[in-house]
Amino acid sequence: MTDKIERKTKYSNLRTEIFERLEKLKDEMNDMDTYVRQDIDDRNLRDEDIFRINEKIKELEKQIINVIEG
């Protein structure tokens, strides 16, 4: 019986941790959106910088897809 309670507690804690991490990621994505938009709107930004930002976003997309697909 104790084993079932410990599993449930660990499961609940893990679920809570996952939800907290998702919320943190949402906040970080919003921050990233703000900073990237500011950078892109900067007329002094070089093409190389825009390319670098684009490549990093592509890599982030791939990582998100990997997490979703498991």
N, CA, C and O atoms as a CHARMM CRD file, in Angstrom:
* protein
*
  280
    1    1 MET  N      0.81900  -1.18700   0.00000 PROA 1      0.00000
    2    1 MET  CA     0.00000   0.00000   0.00000 PROA 1      0.00000
    3    1 MET  C      0.87100   1.26200   0.00000 PROA 1      0.00000
    4    1 MET  O      0.58200   2.22100  -0.71600 PROA 1      0.00000
    5    2 THR  N      1.92300   1.25400   0.79700 PROA 2      0.00000
    6    2 THR  CA     2.82800   2.39500   0.85700 PROA 2      0.00000
    7    2 THR  C      3.46100   2.64400  -0.50400 PROA 2      0.00000
    8    2 THR  O      3.66500   3.79200  -0.89800 PROA 2      0.00000
    9    3 ASP  N      3.77000   1.58000  -1.21300 PROA 3      0.00000
   10    3 ASP  CA     4.37400   1.70400  -2.53300 PROA 3      0.00000
   11    3 ASP  C      3.46000   2.46200  -3.49100 PROA 3      0.00000
   12    3 ASP  O      3.92900   3.29300  -4.26800 PROA 3      0.00000
   13    4 LYS  N      2.16200   2.18200  -3.43900 PROA 4      0.00000
   14    4 LYS  CA     1.19900   2.87500  -4.30400 PROA 4      0.00000
   15    4 LYS  C      1.13600   4.35700  -3.95700 PROA 4      0.00000
   16    4 LYS  O      1.06100   5.19800  -4.85300 PROA 4      0.00000
   17    5 ILE  N      1.16500   4.68100  -2.68400 PROA 5      0.00000
   18    5 ILE  CA     1.12800   6.08000  -2.26200 PROA 5      0.00000
   19    5 ILE  C      2.38600   6.79800  -2.73300 PROA 5      0.00000
   20    5 ILE  O      2.30500   7.91700  -3.24100 PROA 5      0.00000
   21    6 GLU  N      3.55800   6.16200  -2.57100 PROA 6      0.00000
   22    6 GLU  CA     4.81500   6.77200  -3.00800 PROA 6      0.00000
   23    6 GLU  C      4.81600   6.98300  -4.51200 PROA 6      0.00000
   24    6 GLU  O      5.27900   8.02000  -4.98600 PROA 6      0.00000
   25    7 ARG  N      4.30600   6.01800  -5.27200 PROA 7      0.00000
   26    7 ARG  CA     4.25000   6.16800  -6.72400 PROA 7      0.00000
   27    7 ARG  C      3.33700   7.32000  -7.10300 PROA 7      0.00000
   28    7 ARG  O      3.67200   8.12900  -7.96800 PROA 7      0.00000
   29    8 LYS  N      2.17900   7.39000  -6.45200 PROA 8      0.00000
   30    8 LYS  CA     1.23700   8.46100  -6.75400 PROA 8      0.00000
   31    8 LYS  C      1.84400   9.81800  -6.41700 PROA 8      0.00000
   32    8 LYS  O      1.69900  10.77300  -7.18000 PROA 8      0.00000
   33    9 THR  N      2.52300   9.90400  -5.27500 PROA 9      0.00000
   34    9 THR  CA     3.15500  11.15300  -4.86400 PROA 9      0.00000
   35    9 THR  C      4.24700  11.54400  -5.85100 PROA 9      0.00000
   36    9 THR  O      4.32900  12.70400  -6.25600 PROA 9      0.00000
   37   10 LYS  N      5.08200  10.59000  -6.23900 PROA 10     0.00000
   38   10 LYS  CA     6.14400  10.87600  -7.20700 PROA 10     0.00000
   39   10 LYS  C      5.53600  11.29200  -8.53600 PROA 10     0.00000
   40   10 LYS  O      6.02200  12.21900  -9.18200 PROA 10     0.00000
   41   11 TYR  N      4.47100  10.60700  -8.94500 PROA 11     0.00000
   42   11 TYR  CA     3.79600  10.91400 -10.20000 PROA 11     0.00000
   43   11 TYR  C      3.21300  12.32000 -10.15300 PROA 11     0.00000
   44   11 TYR  O      3.35000  13.09000 -11.10400 PROA 11     0.00000
   45   12 SER  N      2.55800  12.65000  -9.03600 PROA 12     0.00000
   46   12 SER  CA     1.96200  13.98000  -8.88200 PROA 12     0.00000
   47   12 SER  C      3.03700  15.06000  -8.88200 PROA 12     0.00000
   48   12 SER  O      2.87000  16.10900  -9.50400 PROA 12     0.00000
   49   13 ASN  N      4.14200  14.80200  -8.18200 PROA 13     0.00000
   50   13 ASN  CA     5.23600  15.77200  -8.15400 PROA 13     0.00000
   51   13 ASN  C      5.83600  15.96500  -9.54000 PROA 13     0.00000
   52   13 ASN  O      6.16800  17.08600  -9.92500 PROA 13     0.00000
   53   14 LEU  N      5.97300  14.89400 -10.27500 PROA 14     0.00000
   54   14 LEU  CA     6.52900  14.97500 -11.61600 PROA 14     0.00000
   55   14 LEU  C      5.58800  15.74600 -12.54300 PROA 14     0.00000
   56   14 LEU  O      6.03000  16.56700 -13.34600 PROA 14     0.00000
   57   15 ARG  N      4.29800  15.47500 -12.42400 PROA 15     0.00000
   58   15 ARG  CA     3.31100  16.21300 -13.22200 PROA 15     0.00000
   59   15 ARG  C      3.38300  17.70200 -12.91900 PROA 15     0.00000
   60   15 ARG  O      3.37100  18.53200 -13.82800 PROA 15     0.00000
   61   16 THR  N      3.45900  18.03200 -11.64500 PROA 16     0.00000
   62   16 THR  CA     3.55600  19.42900 -11.23600 PROA 16     0.00000
   63   16 THR  C      4.81800  20.06200 -11.80500 PROA 16     0.00000
   64   16 THR  O      4.78100  21.18100 -12.31600 PROA 16     0.00000
   65   17 GLU  N      5.92000  19.35300 -11.71600 PROA 17     0.00000
   66   17 GLU  CA     7.18900  19.85900 -12.25300 PROA 17     0.00000
   67   17 GLU  C      7.08400  20.10800 -13.75700 PROA 17     0.00000
   68   17 GLU  O      7.57200  21.12200 -14.25500 PROA 17     0.00000
   69   18 ILE  N      6.45300  19.19100 -14.47400 PROA 18     0.00000
   70   18 ILE  CA     6.30000  19.34700 -15.92200 PROA 18     0.00000
   71   18 ILE  C      5.45800  20.58100 -16.24000 PROA 18     0.00000
   72   18 ILE  O      5.81900  21.37100 -17.11200 PROA 18     0.00000
   73   19 PHE  N      4.33900  20.74600 -15.53700 PROA 19     0.00000
   74   19 PHE  CA     3.49200  21.91500 -15.77500 PROA 19     0.00000
   75   19 PHE  C      4.22600  23.21600 -15.45600 PROA 19     0.00000
   76   19 PHE  O      4.07700  24.20500 -16.17300 PROA 19     0.00000
   77   20 GLU  N      5.01000  23.21700 -14.39400 PROA 20     0.00000
   78   20 GLU  CA     5.78900  24.40300 -14.04700 PROA 20     0.00000
   79   20 GLU  C      6.82400  24.70700 -15.11900 PROA 20     0.00000
   80   20 GLU  O      7.03800  25.86500 -15.47800 PROA 20     0.00000
   81   21 ARG  N      7.46200  23.66500 -15.62500 PROA 21     0.00000
   82   21 ARG  CA     8.46300  23.87200 -16.68000 PROA 21     0.00000
   83   21 ARG  C      7.81600  24.38800 -17.95400 PROA 21     0.00000
   84   21 ARG  O      8.38100  25.24200 -18.63700 PROA 21     0.00000
   85   22 LEU  N      6.63500  23.87700 -18.28000 PROA 22     0.00000
   86   22 LEU  CA     5.92200  24.36200 -19.45700 PROA 22     0.00000
   87   22 LEU  C      5.58700  25.84400 -19.31500 PROA 22     0.00000
   88   22 LEU  O      5.72100  26.60700 -20.27200 PROA 22     0.00000
   89   23 GLU  N      5.15900  26.24600 -18.14300 PROA 23     0.00000
   90   23 GLU  CA     4.85900  27.66100 -17.90900 PROA 23     0.00000
   91   23 GLU  C      6.11300  28.51600 -18.05100 PROA 23     0.00000
   92   23 GLU  O      6.07500  29.60200 -18.62900 PROA 23     0.00000
   93   24 LYS  N      7.21900  28.01600 -17.51900 PROA 24     0.00000
   94   24 LYS  CA     8.48200  28.75000 -17.63100 PROA 24     0.00000
   95   24 LYS  C      8.89600  28.86500 -19.10100 PROA 24     0.00000
   96   24 LYS  O      9.35800  29.91800 -19.53900 PROA 24     0.00000
   97   25 LEU  N      8.72900  27.78500 -19.85200 PROA 25     0.00000
   98   25 LEU  CA     9.06100  27.81800 -21.27300 PROA 25     0.00000
   99   25 LEU  C      8.18400  28.81100 -22.03000 PROA 25     0.00000
  100   25 LEU  O      8.66600  29.51200 -22.92000 PROA 25     0.00000
  101   26 LYS  N      6.91200  28.87300 -21.68300 PROA 26     0.00000
  102   26 LYS  CA     6.02500  29.85800 -22.32000 PROA 26     0.00000
  103   26 LYS  C      6.53900  31.26800 -22.08300 PROA 26     0.00000
  104   26 LYS  O      6.59600  32.08700 -23.00000 PROA 26     0.00000
  105   27 ASP  N      6.91400  31.53900 -20.83300 PROA 27     0.00000
  106   27 ASP  CA     7.44700  32.86100 -20.50500 PROA 27     0.00000
  107   27 ASP  C      8.72100  33.15200 -21.29500 PROA 27     0.00000
  108   27 ASP  O      8.90300  34.25400 -21.81300 PROA 27     0.00000
  109   28 GLU  N      9.58700  32.16800 -21.38000 PROA 28     0.00000
  110   28 GLU  CA    10.83900  32.34300 -22.11800 PROA 28     0.00000
  111   28 GLU  C     10.57900  32.53800 -23.60900 PROA 28     0.00000
  112   28 GLU  O     11.27200  33.31400 -24.26600 PROA 28     0.00000
  113   29 MET  N      9.58500  31.83700 -24.14000 PROA 29     0.00000
  114   29 MET  CA     9.23000  32.01100 -25.55100 PROA 29     0.00000
  115   29 MET  C      8.70400  33.42700 -25.80000 PROA 29     0.00000
  116   29 MET  O      9.02000  34.04200 -26.81900 PROA 29     0.00000
  117   30 ASN  N      7.91000  33.93200 -24.87400 PROA 30     0.00000
  118   30 ASN  CA     7.41000  35.30000 -25.01500 PROA 30     0.00000
  119   30 ASN  C      8.55400  36.30600 -24.97700 PROA 30     0.00000
  120   30 ASN  O      8.57900  37.26000 -25.75400 PROA 30     0.00000
  121   31 ASP  N      9.49700  36.08400 -24.07000 PROA 31     0.00000
  122   31 ASP  CA    10.67100  36.96000 -24.00800 PROA 31     0.00000
  123   31 ASP  C     11.46600  36.87400 -25.31000 PROA 31     0.00000
  124   31 ASP  O     11.88800  37.89300 -25.85700 PROA 31     0.00000
  125   32 MET  N     11.66200  35.66700 -25.79300 PROA 32     0.00000
  126   32 MET  CA    12.41300  35.48100 -27.03000 PROA 32     0.00000
  127   32 MET  C     11.71200  36.19300 -28.18600 PROA 32     0.00000
  128   32 MET  O     12.36100  36.84200 -29.00600 PROA 32     0.00000
  129   33 ASP  N     10.40700  36.07100 -28.24500 PROA 33     0.00000
  130   33 ASP  CA     9.63000  36.73000 -29.29300 PROA 33     0.00000
  131   33 ASP  C      9.87900  38.24000 -29.28000 PROA 33     0.00000
  132   33 ASP  O     10.09900  38.85600 -30.32300 PROA 33     0.00000
  133   34 THR  N      9.84100  38.80800 -28.10300 PROA 34     0.00000
  134   34 THR  CA    10.06100  40.24700 -27.96000 PROA 34     0.00000
  135   34 THR  C     11.45400  40.64600 -28.44600 PROA 34     0.00000
  136   34 THR  O     11.60400  41.59400 -29.21700 PROA 34     0.00000
  137   35 TYR  N     12.47100  39.91300 -27.98500 PROA 35     0.00000
  138   35 TYR  CA    13.84700  40.25900 -28.35000 PROA 35     0.00000
  139   35 TYR  C     14.12200  40.03700 -29.83600 PROA 35     0.00000
  140   35 TYR  O     14.80900  40.84300 -30.46400 PROA 35     0.00000
  141   36 VAL  N     13.60000  38.96300 -30.39600 PROA 36     0.00000
  142   36 VAL  CA    13.83600  38.68600 -31.81400 PROA 36     0.00000
  143   36 VAL  C     13.15400  39.75000 -32.65900 PROA 36     0.00000
  144   36 VAL  O     13.73900  40.23500 -33.62700 PROA 36     0.00000
  145   37 ARG  N     11.93800  40.11700 -32.31200 PROA 37     0.00000
  146   37 ARG  CA    11.24000  41.16200 -33.07200 PROA 37     0.00000
  147   37 ARG  C     11.99700  42.49200 -33.00300 PROA 37     0.00000
  148   37 ARG  O     12.08700  43.21200 -33.99800 PROA 37     0.00000
  149   38 GLN  N     12.53200  42.80800 -31.84100 PROA 38     0.00000
  150   38 GLN  CA    13.32000  44.03800 -31.70900 PROA 38     0.00000
  151   38 GLN  C     14.55400  43.97100 -32.59900 PROA 38     0.00000
  152   38 GLN  O     14.90000  44.94200 -33.27200 PROA 38     0.00000
  153   39 ASP  N     15.21100  42.82300 -32.59700 PROA 39     0.00000
  154   39 ASP  CA    16.40500  42.66200 -33.42500 PROA 39     0.00000
  155   39 ASP  C     16.06500  42.78000 -34.90900 PROA 39     0.00000
  156   39 ASP  O     16.76500  43.46300 -35.65700 PROA 39     0.00000
  157   40 ILE  N     15.00600  42.12400 -35.32700 PROA 40     0.00000
  158   40 ILE  CA    14.63100  42.13500 -36.74100 PROA 40     0.00000
  159   40 ILE  C     14.22600  43.53500 -37.19600 PROA 40     0.00000
  160   40 ILE  O     14.47900  43.91900 -38.33900 PROA 40     0.00000
  161   41 ASP  N     13.60500  44.28700 -36.31200 PROA 41     0.00000
  162   41 ASP  CA    13.20900  45.66000 -36.65300 PROA 41     0.00000
  163   41 ASP  C     14.38500  46.62900 -36.70400 PROA 41     0.00000
  164   41 ASP  O     14.25500  47.73700 -37.22400 PROA 41     0.00000
  165   42 ASP  N     15.51000  46.22500 -36.17700 PROA 42     0.00000
  166   42 ASP  CA    16.70000  47.06800 -36.16100 PROA 42     0.00000
  167   42 ASP  C     17.25400  47.18100 -37.58600 PROA 42     0.00000
  168   42 ASP  O     17.67900  46.18700 -38.17500 PROA 42     0.00000
  169   43 ARG  N     17.24400  48.36200 -38.11300 PROA 43     0.00000
  170   43 ARG  CA    17.72200  48.60000 -39.49200 PROA 43     0.00000
  171   43 ARG  C     19.22900  48.40000 -39.63500 PROA 43     0.00000
  172   43 ARG  O     19.72800  48.23300 -40.74800 PROA 43     0.00000
  173   44 ASN  N     19.94700  48.41700 -38.52800 PROA 44     0.00000
  174   44 ASN  CA    21.39900  48.23400 -38.56100 PROA 44     0.00000
  175   44 ASN  C     21.80800  46.76300 -38.50500 PROA 44     0.00000
  176   44 ASN  O     22.99300  46.43800 -38.57700 PROA 44     0.00000
  177   45 LEU  N     20.83500  45.89300 -38.37700 PROA 45     0.00000
  178   45 LEU  CA    21.12700  44.46300 -38.29100 PROA 45     0.00000
  179   45 LEU  C     21.65200  43.95900 -39.63300 PROA 45     0.00000
  180   45 LEU  O     21.07100  44.22300 -40.68600 PROA 45     0.00000
  181   46 ARG  N     22.74400  43.24000 -39.57200 PROA 46     0.00000
  182   46 ARG  CA    23.35500  42.71900 -40.79600 PROA 46     0.00000
  183   46 ARG  C     22.62500  41.46600 -41.26300 PROA 46     0.00000
  184   46 ARG  O     21.95900  40.78900 -40.47900 PROA 46     0.00000
  185   47 ASP  N     22.76000  41.17100 -42.54200 PROA 47     0.00000
  186   47 ASP  CA    22.15000  39.96100 -43.09800 PROA 47     0.00000
  187   47 ASP  C     22.64500  38.70900 -42.39100 PROA 47     0.00000
  188   47 ASP  O     21.89000  37.75700 -42.19500 PROA 47     0.00000
  189   48 GLU  N     23.92200  38.71600 -42.00900 PROA 48     0.00000
  190   48 GLU  CA    24.48900  37.55800 -41.31100 PROA 48     0.00000
  191   48 GLU  C     23.79500  37.33500 -39.97300 PROA 48     0.00000
  192   48 GLU  O     23.57700  36.19700 -39.55600 PROA 48     0.00000
  193   49 ASP  N     23.45400  38.42700 -39.31200 PROA 49     0.00000
  194   49 ASP  CA    22.76600  38.31700 -38.02400 PROA 49     0.00000
  195   49 ASP  C     21.34900  37.76700 -38.20400 PROA 49     0.00000
  196   49 ASP  O     20.89200  36.94000 -37.41500 PROA 49     0.00000
  197   50 ILE  N     20.67000  38.22700 -39.23300 PROA 50     0.00000
  198   50 ILE  CA    19.32800  37.72800 -39.53300 PROA 50     0.00000
  199   50 ILE  C     19.39500  36.24300 -39.86800 PROA 50     0.00000
  200   50 ILE  O     18.55000  35.46700 -39.42200 PROA 50     0.00000
  201   51 PHE  N     20.38000  35.85000 -40.63800 PROA 51     0.00000
  202   51 PHE  CA    20.55400  34.43700 -40.97700 PROA 51     0.00000
  203   51 PHE  C     20.79900  33.60700 -39.71900 PROA 51     0.00000
  204   51 PHE  O     20.22400  32.53000 -39.55800 PROA 51     0.00000
  205   52 ARG  N     21.64800  34.10700 -38.83700 PROA 52     0.00000
  206   52 ARG  CA    21.96000  33.40900 -37.58900 PROA 52     0.00000
  207   52 ARG  C     20.71100  33.24000 -36.73500 PROA 52     0.00000
  208   52 ARG  O     20.47700  32.16100 -36.19000 PROA 52     0.00000
  209   53 ILE  N     19.91300  34.28100 -36.61300 PROA 53     0.00000
  210   53 ILE  CA    18.66300  34.20700 -35.84500 PROA 53     0.00000
  211   53 ILE  C     17.73000  33.17800 -36.47000 PROA 53     0.00000
  212   53 ILE  O     17.12100  32.37300 -35.76600 PROA 53     0.00000
  213   54 ASN  N     17.62100  33.20900 -37.78000 PROA 54     0.00000
  214   54 ASN  CA    16.75900  32.26300 -38.48300 PROA 54     0.00000
  215   54 ASN  C     17.19700  30.82000 -38.24500 PROA 54     0.00000
  216   54 ASN  O     16.35700  29.94800 -38.02200 PROA 54     0.00000
  217   55 GLU  N     18.48300  30.56400 -38.29000 PROA 55     0.00000
  218   55 GLU  CA    18.99600  29.20800 -38.07000 PROA 55     0.00000
  219   55 GLU  C     18.73500  28.73900 -36.63500 PROA 55     0.00000
  220   55 GLU  O     18.39300  27.57900 -36.40900 PROA 55     0.00000
  221   56 LYS  N     18.89400  29.62800 -35.69000 PROA 56     0.00000
  222   56 LYS  CA    18.64000  29.26800 -34.29100 PROA 56     0.00000
  223   56 LYS  C     17.16000  28.94400 -34.07300 PROA 56     0.00000
  224   56 LYS  O     16.82600  28.02100 -33.33100 PROA 56     0.00000
  225   57 ILE  N     16.28700  29.69900 -34.71500 PROA 57     0.00000
  226   57 ILE  CA    14.84900  29.42900 -34.59600 PROA 57     0.00000
  227   57 ILE  C     14.50700  28.09600 -35.24900 PROA 57     0.00000
  228   57 ILE  O     13.67800  27.35100 -34.72700 PROA 57     0.00000
  229   58 LYS  N     15.12600  27.78700 -36.37000 PROA 58     0.00000
  230   58 LYS  CA    14.90600  26.48700 -37.01400 PROA 58     0.00000
  231   58 LYS  C     15.32300  25.34600 -36.08900 PROA 58     0.00000
  232   58 LYS  O     14.62500  24.33900 -35.97800 PROA 58     0.00000
  233   59 GLU  N     16.46200  25.51400 -35.43000 PROA 59     0.00000
  234   59 GLU  CA    16.94800  24.48000 -34.49800 PROA 59     0.00000
  235   59 GLU  C     15.98800  24.32900 -33.32200 PROA 59     0.00000
  236   59 GLU  O     15.71200  23.21300 -32.88200 PROA 59     0.00000
  237   60 LEU  N     15.48500  25.43700 -32.81800 PROA 60     0.00000
  238   60 LEU  CA    14.52200  25.39300 -31.72300 PROA 60     0.00000
  239   60 LEU  C     13.24700  24.66800 -32.16600 PROA 60     0.00000
  240   60 LEU  O     12.69200  23.87500 -31.40600 PROA 60     0.00000
  241   61 GLU  N     12.78900  24.93100 -33.36900 PROA 61     0.00000
  242   61 GLU  CA    11.61600  24.23100 -33.90600 PROA 61     0.00000
  243   61 GLU  C     11.83500  22.72300 -33.94000 PROA 61     0.00000
  244   61 GLU  O     10.95200  21.94700 -33.57300 PROA 61     0.00000
  245   62 LYS  N     13.01100  22.32100 -34.38200 PROA 62     0.00000
  246   62 LYS  CA    13.33700  20.89300 -34.43100 PROA 62     0.00000
  247   62 LYS  C     13.31400  20.27600 -33.03800 PROA 62     0.00000
  248   62 LYS  O     12.80200  19.17200 -32.85100 PROA 62     0.00000
  249   63 GLN  N     13.86600  20.98500 -32.06800 PROA 63     0.00000
  250   63 GLN  CA    13.88600  20.47400 -30.69800 PROA 63     0.00000
  251   63 GLN  C     12.47500  20.34600 -30.14400 PROA 63     0.00000
  252   63 GLN  O     12.17000  19.37000 -29.45900 PROA 63     0.00000
  253   64 ILE  N     11.62300  21.29700 -30.42300 PROA 64     0.00000
  254   64 ILE  CA    10.23600  21.24300 -29.95500 PROA 64     0.00000
  255   64 ILE  C      9.51600  20.06400 -30.59200 PROA 64     0.00000
  256   64 ILE  O      8.78300  19.34700 -29.91100 PROA 64     0.00000
  257   65 ILE  N      9.71300  19.85500 -31.87800 PROA 65     0.00000
  258   65 ILE  CA     9.09200  18.72400 -32.57400 PROA 65     0.00000
  259   65 ILE  C      9.57600  17.41400 -31.97700 PROA 65     0.00000
  260   65 ILE  O      8.78100  16.49300 -31.79300 PROA 65     0.00000
  261   66 ASN  N     10.86200  17.31300 -31.67200 PROA 66     0.00000
  262   66 ASN  CA    11.40200  16.09600 -31.04700 PROA 66     0.00000
  263   66 ASN  C     10.74300  15.81700 -29.69800 PROA 66     0.00000
  264   66 ASN  O     10.46700  14.66200 -29.37300 PROA 66     0.00000
  265   67 VAL  N     10.49300  16.84900 -28.92100 PROA 67     0.00000
  266   67 VAL  CA     9.83600  16.66400 -27.62900 PROA 67     0.00000
  267   67 VAL  C      8.38500  16.20600 -27.84200 PROA 67     0.00000
  268   67 VAL  O      7.91300  15.29700 -27.15900 PROA 67     0.00000
  269   68 ILE  N      7.69300  16.83100 -28.77700 PROA 68     0.00000
  270   68 ILE  CA     6.29000  16.49700 -29.02500 PROA 68     0.00000
  271   68 ILE  C      6.16000  15.06700 -29.54400 PROA 68     0.00000
  272   68 ILE  O      5.28200  14.31900 -29.11600 PROA 68     0.00000
  273   69 GLU  N      7.03600  14.70100 -30.46300 PROA 69     0.00000
  274   69 GLU  CA     6.94400  13.37100 -31.06400 PROA 69     0.00000
  275   69 GLU  C      7.50100  12.27800 -30.15500 PROA 69     0.00000
  276   69 GLU  O      7.22800  11.09400 -30.35200 PROA 69     0.00000
  277   70 GLY  N      8.27900  12.68800 -29.16400 PROA 70     0.00000
  278   70 GLY  CA     8.81200  11.74400 -28.19100 PROA 70     0.00000
  279   70 GLY  C      9.86000  10.90500 -28.76800 PROA 70     0.00000
  280   70 GLY  O     10.41800  10.05200 -28.07800 PROA 70     0.00000
